[in-house]
Each structure stands twice: as structure tokens, then as C-alpha cells.
Amino acid sequence: MDFTFSPEHIALRRMIREFAENEVAPIAAEIDRDHQVPMETMRKLGQVGLLGVCFPQEYGGMGAGEMGYCILMEEINRVCTSTGTNVGAHIGIGAMAIYLDGNDEQKRRYLIPLARGEQFAAFGLTESGAGSDAAAIRTRAVREGDSWILDGGKVFITNGGYADVVTVMAVTDPALGARGGITAFIVETDWEGFKVAREEDKMGIRGTSTAELVFEELRVPHENVLGKVGEGFVTFMKSLDMGRLTLGAACIGGAEMALESAVRWAKTRRQFGAELASKQAIQWKIADIATELEALRSLVYRVAWLVDTGQPFGQLAAMCKLYGSEVASRAIDIALQIHGGLGFSRDFPLERGFRDARIGEIYEGTSEVQRIVIASNIFREHGVRIRP
Ligand SMILES: Cc1cc2nc3c(=O)[nH]c(=O)nc-3n(C[C@H](O)[C@H](O)[C@H](O)COP(=O)(O)OP(=O)(O)OC[C@H]3O[C@@H](n4cnc5c(N)ncnc54)[C@H](O)[C@@H]3O)c2cc1C
């Protein structure tokens, strides 16, 4: 048994493509130029149910599983990586942490409005001294009666500038470190002590908010501990596994956009008395993109199916992210080259696609980190423990 797209998945893809073409594509250049998060589009995505695509209906979702969520990420990223990133940070890591490890009450209170797009989520892990080495975080949470007092901060948090809810990882027992000393919390951003300190000015995905957050004596009720005290590192790593798979799906969208543009241009542009499509050097470039895209699609949807059928997938999720981000970058680079000077012009979306694709190799664990994860899993099976 392996993955297949059900009639429901096919109908869902049709509906999302229509939404993406009508609501997302027309504003993609504008939000990049103006460095604006498309809040209205985000709310519409919620209204049509897409921000809850993978969550069960009892928590405000559509119940289309990880396959459905990957379809959403593919189709949105095919037309706009910024909007895809906003959606991914909201569903795939922010709300996902609550879905995976929240209790029933937390899911009712937070997941339902997040799934409906009435509120937005962010995922707060990275700190200035803890990027790839996520266990090195310094944000501290100290128990005081029925609350925890958080002090510290996070950097590079997608959706951080406008999220209503942030899942935050903090040190609760410095002596134990990642194994028992880190706890995840659900934080509401209008609580006293929570501050958005600054917004990053970025080369790509400019229609997203990437914010630095500061916590000063931020009081979080004990009932907002996500999962168990001391097990936050596991909660966050589980969410990142899901995030890595769906970033692979996002990269299918980026590579598809590149292939479609390259074919369209090669068919129409004439040089030396013939269409570019007649030149073997161009044909081979297009064959290379198409082959890698097909391999990526097979990998990503197979892993989504493993998730939906409750099978292990962590190692393959790292491969989805590593391979996907590199395939998308390569595909857009090739498509841009096929467009010659026009590919370099801001009048053509490939220039934006080229800048946007670069982040795929950095966030949610760099390509180097994915290679470390993949290699350590392989060596562990052979009785060898490797250190990052
Ligand atoms: C636009 C954007 C959005 C983001 N969104 C979020 C978010 O929503 N939530 C969140 O928590 N974080 C977010 N991040 C943070 C992101 O996950 C980190 O930037 C990333 O994990 C890398 O960490 P770093 O930037 O500190 O780089 P570093 O860890 O300092 O790494 C620098 C370089 O060294 C390499 N390196 C590090 N260790 C090793 C090693 N052992 N072996 C070989 N090479 C190594 C890395 O691969 C990288 O190339 C975001 C970042 C950006 C830029």
C-alpha cells in the first residue's frame, strides 16, 4: 500500500488552486514590494477553512490530514512564497505544537480560533545565541505559585509581529538542559511583559513578518504549559518534523512555478531564427528541473501518507526539507537563466522567486543541520553516535 490522491484531495487541490490564482497571485508582487503581510488574504484563508486544513473537525479543522496540508502548501507556494510562509508558520509549526501536545482544553481555547483564522500563531524557538543549536536557549521560566515568570527573548520569529498566540520554549531547569530542563508554553501576545522589539528587513519573503520578541517578567499561567514540564524540547522537535515535511511541499510549488515559466518562455522566445525550446542546451535544463520536481513530489506525498497512517517519518521529513529546498533553488536559478536579462528584471516574478527560494535552505534547520540529522540517524542504526 502506498499513497494515492483520493477524490477529496483532488477536489481540495482544485479549490485551493482557484483560491491561490484569484486571491494570492494578484497581490504577490505588491506585498513583496511593500514589505506587507497580506492580512486580508490570511483572514480569507481562515474563512474558507484552509487554515485548519489538517486539523480534525472537532477542533475547527477540515480533517484533510497531512496530505491535504501538503496540497495547500504546494499550491499557495506555487504563486507566493511569502503567503506560503505565513501559512506554514501559522499552521505547520505554531498551531501544530498545540495540536500535537496540547490538552483538550488548550485545543478548544487556542486551536479552534487558529484553525478558523480568527487568531494567528507563531513558533518561538530561535534566540540570538541559539540557532542551529536549539538546546542552547537561555529564555528562563521560573515557577511562582500557579504561574511561570518568563524572561528572555526570541529572534527571527515568523508571524511574530502580528500573532495572537506564540508557542515559546524556555529553560525551566538549567541543570537538566534539553533532557528534562526545557518546557513549552502557550503565550498570548497581549499579556503584560510581551513585546515585539523589531522587524527584520529581509532579502526575500518580504510579505512576511520576522520579528524579535522580548519577554520581561511575562506571567504565564501554569495551565498554559504545553505538554509536560521538562518535555518542551521534544514537543518542539515533533513540530519541526512536521514543518520540515511541509516545507518540502512548499518547495514543490516553487519548483513548479519555475518549470512552468521556463517552458512558457522557451516556447515563445526566438533567438538565432528559432524558439529556445528547439535548443538542446535548453531542453536538458528543463528535463533536469522536471526530473527533480517529480522525485520531490513522490517523496513528499509518500511521507505525508506515512504521517496520515501513523508511521515513522522523521528521517524522511529531514530529506524532504533538504532535497526540496535545494531542488526549488536550482529550478528557479535555471528558469531565471532561461529568461536571460528579463529573468533578472523586477518586472518578472522569477527575480522574486529567486530571492524567496533562498530562505528554504536556512529556516526550520539549515541544510547542514538536515544533513547532520540524516547522517546521525543512519549512523545510529550502525551503533555509532555522531555529534553536530
Ligand atoms: C526569515 C526567517 C524566518 C524564521 N522563522 C523562525 C520561526 O518562526 N521560529 C523560530 O524559532 N526560528 C525561526 N527562524 C530561525 C531559523 O530557524 C534559524 O535562523 C536557523 O535555524 C539557523 O540558525 P542561525 O541563524 O542562528 O544560524 P547558525 O546556527 O549560527 O548557523 C550559521 C551557519 O553555520 C552552520 N552550522 C551550524 N552548526 C553547524 C554544524 N554543527 N556543522 C556544520 N554547519 C553548522 C549552519 O548550517 C549555518 O550555515 C527564522 C529565520 C529566518 C531567517
The ligand as an SDF file (V2000), in Angstrom:
LIG
                    3D

 53 58  0  0  0  0  0  0  0  0999 V2000
   13.1640   34.5500    7.6130 C   0  0  0  0  0  0  0  0  0  0  0  0
   13.3820   33.6610    8.8070 C   0  0  0  0  0  0  0  0  0  0  0  0
   12.2960   33.1360    9.4690 C   0  0  0  0  0  0  0  0  0  0  0  0
   12.4720   32.3360   10.6090 C   0  0  0  0  0  0  0  0  0  0  0  0
   11.3840   31.8910   11.3120 N   0  0  0  0  0  0  0  0  0  0  0  0
   11.5680   31.2830   12.5130 C   0  0  0  0  0  0  0  0  0  0  0  0
   10.4430   30.9700   13.3560 C   0  0  0  0  0  0  0  0  0  0  0  0
    9.2740   31.1910   13.0050 O   0  0  0  0  0  0  0  0  0  0  0  0
   10.6900   30.4270   14.5850 N   0  0  0  0  0  0  0  0  0  0  0  0
   11.9470   30.1610   15.0210 C   0  0  0  0  0  0  0  0  0  0  0  0
   12.0820   29.6900   16.1500 O   0  0  0  0  0  0  0  0  0  0  0  0
   13.0430   30.4200   14.2310 N   0  0  0  0  0  0  0  0  0  0  0  0
   12.8750   30.9900   13.0010 C   0  0  0  0  0  0  0  0  0  0  0  0
   13.9540   31.2990   12.2110 N   0  0  0  0  0  0  0  0  0  0  0  0
   15.2920   30.9730   12.6740 C   0  0  0  0  0  0  0  0  0  0  0  0
   15.9640   29.8830   11.8410 C   0  0  0  0  0  0  0  0  0  0  0  0
   15.3900   28.6320   12.1040 O   0  0  0  0  0  0  0  0  0  0  0  0
   17.4780   29.9400   12.1340 C   0  0  0  0  0  0  0  0  0  0  0  0
   17.9630   31.1250   11.5200 O   0  0  0  0  0  0  0  0  0  0  0  0
   18.2240   28.7190   11.6120 C   0  0  0  0  0  0  0  0  0  0  0  0
   17.8570   27.5750   12.3330 O   0  0  0  0  0  0  0  0  0  0  0  0
   19.7340   28.8960   11.6640 C   0  0  0  0  0  0  0  0  0  0  0  0
   20.1540   29.4160   12.8850 O   0  0  0  0  0  0  0  0  0  0  0  0
   21.1630   30.6830   12.9010 P   0  0  0  0  0  0  0  0  0  0  0  0
   20.5880   31.7100   12.0100 O   0  0  0  0  0  0  0  0  0  0  0  0
   21.4110   31.0620   14.3010 O   0  0  0  0  0  0  0  0  0  0  0  0
   22.4850   30.1460   12.2280 O   0  0  0  0  0  0  0  0  0  0  0  0
   23.6900   29.3830   12.9660 P   0  0  0  0  0  0  0  0  0  0  0  0
   23.1660   28.2670   13.7880 O   0  0  0  0  0  0  0  0  0  0  0  0
   24.5620   30.3830   13.6210 O   0  0  0  0  0  0  0  0  0  0  0  0
   24.4510   28.7470   11.7210 O   0  0  0  0  0  0  0  0  0  0  0  0
   25.2820   29.5190   10.8600 C   0  0  0  0  0  0  0  0  0  0  0  0
   25.8300   28.5810    9.7870 C   0  0  0  0  0  0  0  0  0  0  0  0
   26.6160   27.5400   10.3880 O   0  0  0  0  0  0  0  0  0  0  0  0
   26.1190   26.2750   10.0260 C   0  0  0  0  0  0  0  0  0  0  0  0
   26.2770   25.3420   11.1470 N   0  0  0  0  0  0  0  0  0  0  0  0
   25.8360   25.4760   12.4090 C   0  0  0  0  0  0  0  0  0  0  0  0
   26.1620   24.4030   13.1320 N   0  0  0  0  0  0  0  0  0  0  0  0
   26.8180   23.5580   12.2950 C   0  0  0  0  0  0  0  0  0  0  0  0
   27.4200   22.2590   12.4540 C   0  0  0  0  0  0  0  0  0  0  0  0
   27.3750   21.5970   13.6120 N   0  0  0  0  0  0  0  0  0  0  0  0
   28.0090   21.7080   11.3820 N   0  0  0  0  0  0  0  0  0  0  0  0
   28.0360   22.3580   10.1900 C   0  0  0  0  0  0  0  0  0  0  0  0
   27.4870   23.5690    9.9760 N   0  0  0  0  0  0  0  0  0  0  0  0
   26.8910   24.1680   11.0310 C   0  0  0  0  0  0  0  0  0  0  0  0
   24.6440   26.4980    9.6970 C   0  0  0  0  0  0  0  0  0  0  0  0
   24.1530   25.4750    8.8460 O   0  0  0  0  0  0  0  0  0  0  0  0
   24.7090   27.8610    9.0040 C   0  0  0  0  0  0  0  0  0  0  0  0
   25.0840   27.6930    7.6790 O   0  0  0  0  0  0  0  0  0  0  0  0
   13.7900   32.0470   11.0480 C   0  0  0  0  0  0  0  0  0  0  0  0
   14.8920   32.5570   10.3450 C   0  0  0  0  0  0  0  0  0  0  0  0
   14.7040   33.3680    9.2450 C   0  0  0  0  0  0  0  0  0  0  0  0
   15.9200   33.9270    8.5370 C   0  0  0  0  0  0  0  0  0  0  0  0
  1  2  1  0
  2  3  1  0
  2 52  2  0
  3  4  2  0
  4  5  1  0
  4 50  1  0
  5  6  2  0
  6  7  1  0
  6 13  1  0
  7  8  2  0
  7  9  1  0
  9 10  1  0
 10 11  2  0
 10 12  1  0
 12 13  2  0
 13 14  1  0
 14 15  1  0
 14 50  1  0
 15 16  1  0
 16 17  1  0
 16 18  1  0
 18 19  1  0
 18 20  1  0
 20 21  1  0
 20 22  1  0
 22 23  1  0
 23 24  1  0
 24 25  2  0
 24 26  1  0
 24 27  1  0
 27 28  1  0
 28 29  2  0
 28 30  1  0
 28 31  1  0
 31 32  1  0
 32 33  1  0
 33 34  1  0
 33 48  1  0
 34 35  1  0
 35 36  1  0
 35 46  1  0
 36 37  1  0
 36 45  1  0
 37 38  2  0
 38 39  1  0
 39 40  1  0
 39 45  2  0
 40 41  1  0
 40 42  2  0
 42 43  1  0
 43 44  2  0
 44 45  1  0
 46 47  1  0
 46 48  1  0
 48 49  1  0
 50 51  2  0
 51 52  1  0
 52 53  1  0
M  END
$$$$
